[in-house]
Amino acid sequence: MASKQPIRRYVRVRLPRGMLVAWEHSGARLISRVSVIAVGGLFIATPEPPPVGNVIRLVFEVPGGEVRARGMVRDCKPGAGMGIEFTNMRSEARAKLNRLMKTLSK
């Protein structure tokens, strides 16, 4: 029987202790925990996520500095959180994220 698991472009890494992310949507600024991270996006735990298709701004710390990005809500689970796809990130921030992912996926 075929699996219904979606095919992922990037390796995802679970963060059991989470990592903090500051994010902004519609003028509201919040801080939440990231439970899964990948080069292409992350899952943010939040009880009231914005609907799918909304754009948010993100800031989080990785070894080597701060990462700022824009992302789009691709999956919304009220009471649990939201899956975010990175849509805009400077090359320096992308390099920091790539270094982090190489370390975490070993």
C-alpha positions as CSV (number, residue, x, y, z in Angstrom):
1,M,0.0,0.0,0.0
2,A,1.4,3.4,-1.0
3,S,2.3,5.9,1.8
4,K,0.4,9.2,1.9
5,Q,3.5,11.0,3.4
6,P,4.3,14.1,1.4
7,I,7.7,14.1,-0.4
8,R,10.0,16.7,1.3
9,R,12.5,18.9,-0.6
10,Y,14.6,19.4,2.6
11,V,15.6,17.3,5.6
12,R,13.6,18.3,8.6
13,V,15.1,18.2,12.1
14,R,13.0,18.0,15.3
15,L,14.0,20.3,18.1
16,P,12.9,18.5,21.3
17,R,13.6,21.5,23.5
18,G,12.5,23.9,20.8
19,M,14.1,27.2,19.8
20,L,12.6,30.6,20.2
21,V,11.4,32.6,17.2
22,A,10.0,36.2,17.2
23,W,7.4,36.6,14.5
24,E,5.1,39.4,13.3
25,H,1.7,39.2,11.6
26,S,-0.8,42.0,11.0
27,G,1.0,44.3,13.4
28,A,1.1,41.7,16.3
29,R,4.5,40.7,17.6
30,L,4.8,37.3,19.3
31,I,7.4,34.9,20.5
32,S,6.9,31.1,20.1
33,R,8.9,27.9,20.0
34,V,10.1,26.1,16.9
35,S,9.6,22.4,17.1
36,V,10.8,21.4,13.6
37,I,13.3,23.2,11.3
38,A,14.5,22.8,7.8
39,V,16.3,24.8,5.2
40,G,13.0,25.5,3.5
41,G,10.9,26.4,6.6
42,L,9.9,25.6,10.1
43,F,7.0,24.6,12.4
44,I,6.0,27.2,15.0
45,A,4.0,26.1,18.0
46,T,1.3,28.7,18.6
47,P,-2.3,28.3,19.8
48,E,-3.8,30.7,17.3
49,P,-1.9,30.6,14.0
50,P,-2.8,32.8,11.1
51,P,-4.6,31.2,8.2
52,V,-2.8,29.4,5.3
53,G,-1.5,31.9,2.8
54,N,-0.7,34.7,5.3
55,V,2.8,36.2,5.3
56,I,4.8,36.6,8.5
57,R,8.1,38.1,9.4
58,L,10.5,36.0,11.5
59,V,13.7,36.6,13.6
60,F,15.6,33.8,15.3
61,E,19.1,33.1,16.6
62,V,21.4,30.4,15.3
63,P,25.1,29.9,16.1
64,G,26.8,32.7,14.1
65,G,24.0,35.2,14.6
66,E,20.5,36.3,13.8
67,V,18.4,35.1,10.9
68,R,15.7,37.4,9.6
69,A,13.2,36.1,7.0
70,R,9.8,36.3,5.6
71,G,7.6,33.2,5.3
72,M,4.2,32.1,4.2
73,V,1.9,30.0,6.3
74,R,1.6,26.7,4.4
75,D,-0.1,24.6,7.1
76,C,-2.3,25.7,9.9
77,K,-3.3,23.6,12.9
78,P,-5.4,25.6,15.4
79,G,-4.3,24.8,18.9
80,A,-1.0,23.4,17.8
81,G,0.8,25.7,15.4
82,M,1.7,26.4,11.8
83,G,4.1,25.3,9.1
84,I,6.0,28.1,7.5
85,E,7.8,28.1,4.2
86,F,10.6,30.7,3.9
87,T,9.9,33.0,1.0
88,N,12.6,35.7,1.4
89,M,15.9,35.6,3.3
90,R,19.2,37.4,2.7
91,S,22.1,35.3,1.5
92,E,24.1,35.8,4.8
93,A,21.1,34.5,6.8
94,R,20.6,31.6,4.4
95,A,24.3,30.6,4.9
96,K,23.9,30.7,8.7
97,L,20.8,28.5,8.4
98,N,22.6,26.1,6.1
99,R,25.5,25.8,8.6
100,L,23.0,25.1,11.4
101,M,21.2,22.4,9.4
102,K,24.5,20.6,8.5
103,T,25.3,20.5,12.2
104,L,21.9,19.3,13.3
105,S,21.5,16.6,10.6
106,K,24.7,14.8,11.4
